[in-house]
Amino acid sequence: MDVRYKLILWDLDGTLIDTIEDLSSAVNHALSIRGLPLHSQAEYRGMVGHGVRNLVKRALESSLGDVPDEALIDAALSDFKAYYTAHIDIHSHPYPGIGDLLRDLHAAGVKMAVASNKFQAGTEHLIREFFPSIPFVSILGNREGFPLKPDPEIVGEVLRVSGLRSDEAVMVGDSGTDMLTAANGGIEGIAVGWGYRQMSATSQYRYAGSVTELRTMLLEKYVLTLRDASPADAPFLAGCIMAGMHFYDFETEVPTERDIYDRLVECEKRDDLLYSYARTRIAEVDGMVAGSLLSYPGDIYREMRHKTFSELWPDFFKVDQTSEQEADPGEYYLDTLAVLPQYRRHGIGRALLEDGICKGQALGYNRITLIADHDMPHLIRLYESIGFRKADIRHVFGVEFQRMVYQPGKS
């Protein structure tokens, strides 16, 4: 199988495996022993990525409000390592889709290595536990006598072991440190959007907002990109909303209920209504629009729903006031997913959903939700494969929907 890259160097924490909860617990353990203030997982997301000594040092600095001395760092680091080694895999888990991607890359003949700043024993433990069938050519962490990323030595070491050239390799990671490592080592870089740093595409490296988008970069022959919608996309977005309401199937040139469609087009051009380009992401395949996802914080749902629906369907909205809330405050809601028929079964919907999850998490929402039509079990299976689990039932405009909550790692 022809692939773009023959060697992939993977970052670990925040790229392959979500380790933040176990790391947070271990550092907080070391702080609690000393009676120091503890930190949240969100705070630790900004501290990780430069080795566990730096992680402990940053946590101490934040708790003390001052620079800790080396003796205190050494003692706290020792307590951290003892606790973390015993609890390293309590909550940690691979990101959804990563295991399948690694297996498919291996089957395609791609060589892979791990290049992490985590201490060596911890790096090896997590890789062997979660990816035992993947024969990585190197599993490299923080080792005594070796520099940390972004020093390029780790790239050179992997290239030597693999026997491949720099132009055949790519570094995949969730931080600027990883991208700088790639640049320093003379290889390409792909930043991912589901980790501990907010990354975006630049002229220096590529960006994958979801595991599915990353898959297309590493394996597929077509090019999938995700972008923010614009007012110019309004006709397409209106059709997507109509399809979600079963008024349109993308097969005919003009939807039924043309008056509603025309109003939706004008609605999508604005940024003050629920159905808006400003809350929508577009998927393109080889530069052609293929699908979209509307998503937004549940905090804005009630107010904007009333404003939007009263403008779109004033008479109907006055009559039907029994409809339950689709979204609740304090959560991020994935509203309308639509993929053109010719692009279905190619992972486009999955890529949009994963991108929506990342967007909600980047905005600080720990609870990501959606509702599913009971008459579409294939979509429920898709949602479950990504990490959504069934919750309560919601009745929206007289139709019963299954509400689902994103809970990766749970069954």
Protein Blocks (a to p, Z undefined) as FASTA:
>chain_A
ZZfbfbdcddfehplpccklmmmmmmmmmmmmnopacddfklmmmmgonajklmmmmmmm
mmnopacdfklmmmmmmmmmmmmmmmmmmmgccdehklmmmmmmmmnopacddddfbdfk
lmmmmmmmmmmmbccfbdcdddehiacdfbfklmmmmmmmnopafklgccddfbfklmmm
mmmnopacdddfklmbdcdddfkbccdfbfklmmmmmmmmbdcddddddfklmmmmmmmm
mmmnopaghlambdghkllmmmmmmmmmpckbfbdfklcccddeehiafbdcddddfklm
mmmmmmmmmmmmmmlmmmmmmbccfbdghiacdfbdcddfklgonommmmmmmmmmmmmm
mnopabdcddddfklmmlmmmmmmnopacdddddeehiacddddddehiZZ
